[in-house]
């Protein structure tokens, strides 16, 4: 009996020795994502009202040209109207955090008083999920309604992202629309989206299928590594 238990223990060690390298390969290949780049509000740089920092591209998805153009437009807006807009990208958020909660927390961290918050607008994009959110101060709400603000985050920014992750185009469109509205001009509105009926829209892509299959194999291997030795042990116990 002791010899049987030793054999079972050796089998489990052997299977574990196979699983650990496999998990390492999957992590390295990106099939299983590790939240190494997840960020929280307290890891963001401190910015105060009036500071000439308009774009914080933590995800590094914007070109230098785009970042320069955004900076110039938003700086001109601040000088002309007093309304300040800041654009933030992050690559992943802490567990349980959403773009909306992160944006609200960052807004309150940067602008601690109602006076500081009044003329502020903050847009946050999580490039892992492409979820976005917007927060505006009370004075901004008098010029740009919550409906328009929500449309900026959910339509103006999102339409180019759904068309091949066009981050530069998305943020340039956001800047153009917000600058127009906060300058007292008519709202240009959200982008017009042409309907494209995709017959295969309900089917998974090859990449999604591959990731799903890889995850399934990992689960199967882990189950086998745990269950088989136990079944073998109880099987021999029943005949001992």
C-alpha positions as CSV (number, residue, x, y, z in Angstrom):
1,X,0.0,0.0,0.0
2,X,2.8,2.4,0.9
3,X,4.4,1.7,-2.5
4,X,1.1,2.5,-4.2
5,X,0.9,5.9,-2.4
6,X,4.4,6.7,-3.4
7,X,3.6,5.9,-7.0
8,X,0.6,8.2,-6.9
9,X,2.7,11.0,-5.4
10,X,5.3,10.6,-8.1
11,X,2.6,10.7,-10.8
12,X,1.2,14.0,-9.4
13,X,4.7,15.5,-9.3
14,X,5.3,14.5,-12.9
15,X,2.0,16.0,-14.1
16,X,2.7,19.2,-12.2
17,X,6.2,19.4,-13.8
18,X,4.3,19.4,-17.2
19,X,1.7,21.9,-16.2
20,X,4.0,24.6,-14.9
21,X,6.0,25.0,-18.1
22,X,2.8,24.9,-20.1
23,X,1.3,27.7,-18.1
24,X,4.5,29.7,-18.5
25,X,4.3,29.3,-22.3
26,X,0.6,30.4,-22.4
27,X,1.4,33.5,-20.3
28,X,4.4,34.4,-22.4
29,X,2.4,34.0,-25.6
30,X,-0.4,36.2,-24.3
31,X,-3.1,33.5,-24.5
32,X,-3.6,33.9,-20.8
33,X,-3.3,37.6,-19.9
34,X,-1.4,38.7,-16.8
35,X,-2.6,42.0,-15.2
36,X,0.9,43.3,-15.0
37,X,0.0,46.7,-16.5
38,X,-3.1,47.2,-14.3
39,X,-3.1,50.7,-12.8
40,X,-5.0,52.5,-10.1
41,X,-5.8,56.2,-9.4
42,X,-2.9,56.5,-6.9
43,X,-0.3,55.5,-9.5
44,X,-1.3,58.3,-11.7
45,X,0.7,61.6,-11.7
46,X,-0.7,64.5,-9.7
47,X,-2.2,67.2,-11.8
48,X,-3.9,70.3,-10.5
49,X,-6.4,72.8,-12.1
50,X,-4.5,75.2,-14.4
51,X,-1.6,72.9,-15.0
52,X,-0.7,72.8,-18.7
53,X,-0.8,69.0,-19.0
54,X,-3.7,67.9,-21.3
55,X,-2.9,64.4,-22.6
56,X,-1.6,61.5,-20.5
57,X,-1.1,58.5,-22.8
58,X,-0.2,55.7,-20.4
59,X,-1.1,53.1,-23.1
60,X,1.2,54.8,-25.7
61,X,-1.4,54.4,-28.4
62,X,-1.2,58.0,-29.7
63,X,1.3,59.3,-32.2
64,X,3.5,62.3,-31.4
65,X,1.7,64.2,-34.1
66,X,-1.7,63.5,-32.6
67,X,-0.6,64.2,-29.0
68,X,0.9,67.5,-30.2
69,X,-2.3,68.5,-32.0
70,X,-4.5,67.6,-29.0
71,X,-2.2,69.5,-26.7
72,X,-2.4,72.6,-28.8
73,X,-6.2,72.5,-29.3
74,X,-6.9,72.0,-25.6
75,X,-4.4,74.6,-24.5
76,X,-6.0,77.1,-26.8
77,X,-9.4,76.2,-25.5
78,X,-8.3,76.7,-21.9
79,X,-6.8,80.1,-22.6
80,X,-9.8,81.3,-24.6
81,X,-12.6,80.0,-22.3
82,X,-11.2,78.8,-19.0
83,X,-12.5,75.3,-19.7
84,X,-9.9,72.6,-19.2
85,X,-10.1,69.2,-20.9
86,X,-7.7,66.3,-20.1
87,X,-7.5,63.0,-22.0
88,X,-6.1,59.9,-20.3
89,X,-5.4,56.4,-21.7
90,X,-4.5,53.5,-19.4
91,X,-3.7,49.9,-20.3
92,X,-5.7,47.9,-17.8
93,X,-7.3,48.7,-14.4
94,X,-7.2,47.0,-11.0
95,X,-9.7,44.2,-10.4
96,X,-13.2,45.6,-9.9
97,X,-12.3,49.0,-11.3
98,X,-14.2,50.3,-14.3
99,X,-13.4,53.2,-16.6
100,X,-16.3,55.1,-15.0
101,X,-15.1,54.6,-11.4
102,X,-11.5,55.2,-12.3
103,X,-12.4,58.5,-14.1
104,X,-14.4,59.7,-11.1
105,X,-11.7,58.8,-8.7
106,X,-9.0,60.5,-10.8
107,X,-11.2,63.6,-11.2
108,X,-11.6,63.9,-7.4
109,X,-7.9,63.3,-6.9
110,X,-6.8,66.0,-9.3
111,X,-9.5,68.5,-8.4
112,X,-10.2,68.4,-4.7
113,X,-12.7,71.3,-4.4
114,X,-15.9,72.2,-6.2
115,X,-14.2,75.4,-7.4
116,X,-11.4,73.4,-9.0
117,X,-13.8,70.9,-10.5
118,X,-16.2,73.5,-12.0
119,X,-14.5,74.0,-15.4
120,X,-12.9,70.6,-15.8
121,X,-13.6,67.8,-18.2
122,X,-11.9,64.4,-17.9
123,X,-12.0,61.6,-20.5
124,X,-10.5,58.2,-19.7
125,X,-10.0,55.2,-22.0
126,X,-9.0,51.7,-20.9
127,X,-7.3,50.3,-24.0
128,X,-7.5,46.7,-22.8
129,X,-11.3,46.7,-23.0
130,X,-11.7,50.0,-25.0
131,X,-14.2,51.1,-22.4
132,X,-14.4,54.9,-21.9
133,X,-15.9,57.4,-19.5
134,X,-16.2,61.1,-19.0
135,X,-16.6,63.3,-16.0
136,X,-17.5,67.0,-16.1
137,X,-17.6,69.9,-13.6
138,X,-20.8,71.9,-12.8
139,X,-19.8,74.9,-14.9
140,X,-19.1,72.6,-17.9
141,X,-22.5,71.0,-17.5
142,X,-24.1,74.4,-18.1
143,X,-22.4,74.5,-21.6
144,X,-22.2,70.8,-22.4
145,X,-25.1,68.7,-21.2
146,X,-24.6,65.3,-19.7
147,X,-26.2,63.8,-22.8
148,X,-23.6,65.4,-25.1
149,X,-20.8,64.5,-22.7
150,X,-22.0,60.8,-22.7
151,X,-22.2,60.9,-26.5
152,X,-18.7,62.1,-26.7
153,X,-17.4,59.2,-24.7
154,X,-19.7,56.5,-26.0
155,X,-20.0,57.5,-29.7
156,X,-17.4,60.1,-30.8
157,X,-14.5,58.2,-29.3
158,X,-15.9,54.7,-29.7
159,X,-16.9,54.7,-33.4
160,X,-13.3,54.9,-34.6
161,X,-12.2,52.3,-32.1
162,X,-14.8,49.8,-33.4
163,X,-13.4,50.4,-36.8
164,X,-9.9,48.9,-36.2
165,X,-8.8,50.6,-32.9
166,X,-8.2,54.0,-34.6
167,X,-7.1,55.7,-31.3
168,X,-5.6,58.7,-33.0
169,X,-8.8,59.4,-35.0
170,X,-11.0,58.8,-32.0
171,X,-9.2,61.3,-29.8
172,X,-8.9,63.9,-32.5
173,X,-12.7,63.6,-33.1
174,X,-13.3,64.0,-29.4
175,X,-11.1,67.1,-29.2
176,X,-12.8,68.7,-32.2
177,X,-16.3,68.1,-30.8
178,X,-15.6,69.2,-27.2
179,X,-13.7,72.3,-28.3
180,X,-16.6,73.3,-30.5
181,X,-19.2,72.8,-27.8
182,X,-17.2,74.4,-24.9
183,X,-16.4,77.4,-27.2
184,X,-20.1,78.1,-27.5
185,X,-20.5,76.7,-31.0
186,X,-23.1,74.3,-32.2
187,X,-22.6,70.7,-31.3
188,X,-21.2,68.9,-34.4
189,X,-22.9,65.7,-33.2
190,X,-21.7,62.1,-33.1
191,X,-20.2,60.4,-36.1
192,X,-22.6,59.0,-38.6
193,X,-22.3,55.3,-38.7
194,X,-23.2,53.4,-41.8
195,X,-25.0,50.2,-41.2
196,X,-23.0,47.2,-42.3
197,X,-24.9,44.0,-42.1
198,X,-22.4,41.3,-41.2
199,X,-23.9,37.8,-41.8
200,X,-21.0,36.2,-39.9
201,X,-21.3,38.6,-37.0
202,X,-22.5,36.0,-34.6
203,X,-19.6,33.7,-35.3
204,X,-16.3,33.8,-33.4
205,X,-13.2,34.8,-35.1
206,X,-10.3,32.4,-35.6
207,X,-8.3,34.2,-32.9
208,X,-11.2,34.0,-30.4
209,X,-11.7,30.3,-31.2
210,X,-7.9,29.7,-30.7
211,X,-7.9,31.5,-27.3
212,X,-11.0,29.6,-26.2
213,X,-9.6,26.3,-27.1
214,X,-6.3,27.1,-25.4
215,X,-8.1,28.0,-22.2
216,X,-10.2,24.8,-22.4
217,X,-7.1,22.7,-22.7
218,X,-5.5,24.3,-19.6
219,X,-8.7,23.6,-17.6
220,X,-8.8,20.0,-18.9
221,X,-5.1,19.4,-17.9
222,X,-5.6,20.9,-14.5
223,X,-8.7,18.7,-13.9
224,X,-6.9,15.6,-15.1
225,X,-3.9,16.4,-12.9
226,X,-6.1,16.6,-9.8
227,X,-8.8,14.0,-10.4
228,X,-6.9,11.1,-12.0
229,X,-4.6,10.5,-9.0
230,X,-7.5,10.7,-6.6
231,X,-9.6,8.2,-8.7
232,X,-6.6,5.9,-9.0
233,X,-6.1,6.0,-5.2
234,X,-9.7,5.3,-4.3
235,X,-9.9,2.6,-6.9
236,X,-6.9,0.7,-5.4
237,X,-8.3,1.4,-1.9
238,X,-11.5,-0.4,-2.8
239,X,-9.6,-3.5,-3.8
240,X,-7.1,-3.5,-0.9
